[in-house]
């Protein structure tokens, strides 16, 4: 399943390319009928419905954070007519494309989806992060995380005992698969002394909107997109641009064990910290 996800993700943004089950099954080294069964058993959805859901997440993000005409947003998600696109958006989000564009949802906002749940508003304390800067695509982060893991081991730190943090500075949808800025690092005590190209930065105390991601690491940018739209629809953010940078706090250093489903907490800044965390 996890070996097939990168091939599926590569087709999500381009609705002109259908997801060919036979091709993906071969890439995952299994038979198409067996792949369909395992995918449905794992996700609760067919491959095509899974892809459709993520394309609609993209559509919602574009409706809220771009000025693209609605018909162009629909076309880029594979809809050639307004009516079926409107029905699909309403089915997933409870509101029409026009309501999302106006930032006025007409139904309760969905708090969970294929790989995310647990939407909460939290107040985070100040954290010091030792980090490596990376300029590239999200898919290219694996090597940087391995570099950080090697550095930790060489300097006497147990990698799996650390709190890994990934900071994304640029909009992953705006730049799509072009190079964007990431910091991959780990929370350290204030007295930590960096070396060998490791930088140090302070993540200030902030009021944040957070969601739990459980699933392939390649889908974390889509979890962020849902989170950013949620912040707008819940009245917690009114900016015209996505709230950046966003943070990903991992249960363990990602990419080192690709057979394990990634558990992470994705969050974005909303403003100054308050006295105590609250549920949305």
C-alpha positions in Angstrom: 0.0 0.0 0.0 2.6 2.5 1.1 4.8 1.8 -2.0 1.8 2.6 -4.2 1.0 6.0 -2.6 3.8 8.0 -4.3 2.5 6.9 -7.7 -1.1 8.0 -6.7 0.1 11.3 -5.3 2.0 12.0 -8.5 -1.4 11.9 -10.3 -3.5 13.8 -7.8 -2.9 17.4 -9.1 -3.3 16.5 -12.8 -6.9 15.5 -13.4 -6.1 14.8 -17.1 -4.2 11.7 -16.0 -6.4 8.9 -14.7 -5.1 6.6 -12.0 -4.4 3.4 -13.9 -4.9 0.6 -11.4 -3.1 -2.0 -13.5 0.0 0.3 -13.7 0.0 1.1 -10.0 -0.5 -2.6 -9.1 2.6 -3.5 -11.2 4.6 -0.8 -9.5 3.5 -2.2 -6.1 4.4 -5.7 -7.3 0.9 -7.2 -6.9 -2.1 -8.2 -9.0 -4.7 -5.5 -9.8 -7.6 -7.3 -8.3 -5.6 -8.0 -5.1 -4.4 -4.3 -5.0 -8.0 -3.1 -5.2 -9.0 -5.3 -2.3 -6.1 -4.4 -0.1 -6.6 -0.6 -0.8 -10.2 -0.8 0.1 -9.6 -2.8 3.2 -6.9 -0.3 4.3 -8.5 3.0 3.5 -12.2 2.1 3.4 -12.5 3.5 -0.1 -11.8 2.5 -3.6 -8.7 3.9 -5.3 -10.8 6.2 -7.5 -12.9 7.5 -4.7 -9.7 8.1 -2.6 -8.2 10.1 -5.5 -11.4 12.0 -6.0 -11.5 13.0 -2.3 -8.0 14.5 -2.4 -8.7 16.3 -5.7 -11.6 17.9 -4.0 -9.4 18.9 -1.1 -7.2 20.7 -3.7 -10.3 22.3 -5.1 -11.4 23.7 -1.7 -7.9 25.1 -1.1 -7.9 26.7 -4.6 -11.4 28.2 -4.0 -10.3 29.8 -0.8 -6.7 30.9 -1.5 -6.6 31.6 -5.2 -8.6 33.9 -7.6 -9.0 31.1 -10.2 -12.5 31.1 -11.8 -14.7 28.3 -10.3 -14.9 26.7 -13.7 -11.1 26.5 -13.9 -10.9 25.0 -10.4 -13.5 22.4 -11.5 -11.7 21.5 -14.7 -8.4 21.0 -12.9 -10.2 18.5 -10.7 -11.6 16.6 -13.7 -15.1 18.2 -13.8 -16.2 19.6 -17.2 -19.6 20.9 -15.9 -20.6 23.0 -12.9 -23.4 20.9 -11.6 -21.5 17.7 -10.9 -18.6 19.7 -9.4 -21.0 21.5 -7.0 -22.6 18.2 -6.0 -19.2 16.7 -5.3 -18.0 19.7 -3.2 -21.3 19.7 -1.2 -21.0 16.0 -0.6 -17.6 16.3 1.0 -17.7 19.8 2.7 -21.4 20.4 3.1 -21.2 23.7 1.2 -21.2 24.8 -2.4 -18.1 26.1 -4.3 -19.6 29.6 -4.1 -20.0 29.4 -0.4 -16.4 28.3 0.0 -15.2 31.1 -2.3 -17.2 33.6 -0.1 -15.8 31.9 3.1 -19.3 31.4 4.3 -19.9 27.6 4.8 -23.6 26.7 5.1 -23.0 23.5 7.1 -20.7 22.3 10.0 -17.2 22.0 8.8 -15.8 18.4 8.5 -13.3 17.7 11.2 -11.8 14.4 9.7 -11.0 12.8 6.4 -9.0 10.0 4.8 -5.8 10.6 6.7 -6.5 13.3 9.3 -8.7 13.9 12.4 -8.7 15.6 15.7 -8.9 19.3 14.8 -8.0 21.4 17.9 -6.9 24.8 18.8 -3.8 24.8 21.0 -1.3 27.1 22.6 2.3 26.0 22.1 5.2 27.1 24.2 8.5 28.4 22.9 10.7 25.8 21.4 14.4 25.8 20.3 14.9 23.7 17.2 18.2 22.4 15.8 17.7 22.1 12.1 19.0 21.5 8.6 17.7 23.8 5.8 16.4 22.0 2.6 15.4 23.5 -0.7 13.5 21.0 -2.8 10.2 19.1 -3.2 8.4 17.5 -0.3 9.3 14.1 -1.8 13.0 14.9 -1.7 13.1 15.4 2.1 14.0 11.8 2.8 17.7 12.3 2.3 17.8 15.4 4.6 16.1 13.5 7.4 18.7 10.7 7.0 21.4 13.3 7.2 19.9 14.6 10.5 19.5 11.1 11.9 23.2 10.3 11.1 24.2 13.6 12.8 22.3 12.8 15.9 23.8 9.3 16.2 27.4 10.6 15.6 26.9 13.2 18.4 25.5 10.7 20.9 21.8 11.4 20.6 19.3 8.6 20.2 17.3 9.6 17.1 14.0 7.9 18.2 14.1 9.7 21.5 14.0 13.1 19.9 11.0 15.3 18.9 11.3 15.7 15.1 10.0 19.0 13.7 9.5 20.0 10.1 8.9 23.6 9.2 7.6 24.4 5.7 8.0 28.1 4.7 6.4 28.1 1.3 2.9 27.1 0.0 3.2 23.5 -1.2 0.2 24.0 -3.6 1.4 27.2 -5.1 4.7 25.8 -6.1 3.4 22.2 -6.6 6.5 20.0 -7.2 8.9 22.9 -7.6 11.6 23.6 -4.9 10.4 25.2 -1.7 12.0 25.9 1.7 12.0 23.4 4.5 13.7 23.1 7.9 14.0 19.6 9.2 15.1 19.3 12.8 14.5 18.3 16.4 13.5 20.2 19.6 16.6 20.7 21.8 17.3 22.4 25.2 18.2 26.1 25.2 21.9 25.3 26.0 22.3 23.1 22.9 25.4 24.0 20.9 25.1 23.4 17.1 27.9 22.2 14.9 28.7 20.7 11.5 26.2 22.8 9.5 23.3 22.4 12.0 21.5 25.6 12.6 19.4 26.8 15.6 16.1 28.7 15.6 13.4 29.6 18.0 9.7 28.7 17.3 7.9 31.3 19.5 4.9 30.6 21.7 1.9 30.8 19.5 -1.8 30.1 19.2 -2.1 27.3 16.6 -4.7 25.2 14.9 -3.6 21.6 14.9 -4.8 18.4 13.2 -3.5 14.8 13.6 -2.2 13.1 10.5 -2.2 9.3 10.3 -1.1 7.9 7.0 1.5 8.2 4.3 4.1 11.0 4.7 3.5 12.0 1.1 0.0 13.1 1.9 1.0 15.6 4.7 0.8 18.6 2.3 -2.9 17.7 1.7 -3.5 17.5 5.4 -2.1 21.0 5.7 -4.4 22.2 2.9 -7.4 20.9 4.7 -6.1 22.5 7.9 -5.6 25.9 6.2 -9.1 25.9 4.7 -10.5 24.8 8.1 -8.9 27.8 9.8 -10.8 30.1 7.4 -14.1 28.3 7.5 -14.1 28.2 11.3 -13.5 32.0 11.5 -10.0 31.6 13.0 -8.0 33.1 10.1 -9.1 35.7 7.6 -5.9 36.2 5.5 -5.9 36.1 1.7 -2.7 33.9 1.7 -2.3 30.5 3.5 -1.0 30.9 7.1 2.7 30.1 6.9 5.0 28.7 8.0 3.3 25.5 9.0 4.8 22.9 11.4 4.8 19.1 11.3 5.7 17.4 14.6 6.4 13.7 14.0 6.1 10.8 16.4 9.5 9.6 15.1 11.9 10.7 12.4 10.0 10.1 9.1 11.1 8.3 6.0 13.4 6.0 8.0 10.8 3.2 8.3 8.6 3.6 5.2 6.6 0.5 6.0 5.2 2.2 9.1 2.2 4.6 8.8 3.3 8.1 9.8 1.8 9.7 12.9 2.3 13.4 13.0 0.6 16.6 14.2 0.3 19.4 11.6 -0.3 22.9 12.8 -0.4 26.5 11.6 -0.1 29.9 13.4 -3.3 31.8 14.3 -2.0 34.5 16.6 -0.7 35.1 20.1 -0.9 32.3 22.7 -3.8 32.2 25.2 -4.0 30.8 28.6 -5.0 27.2 27.8 -5.6 24.9 24.9 -9.2 24.5 23.8 -11.0 22.2 21.4 -12.5 23.6 18.2 
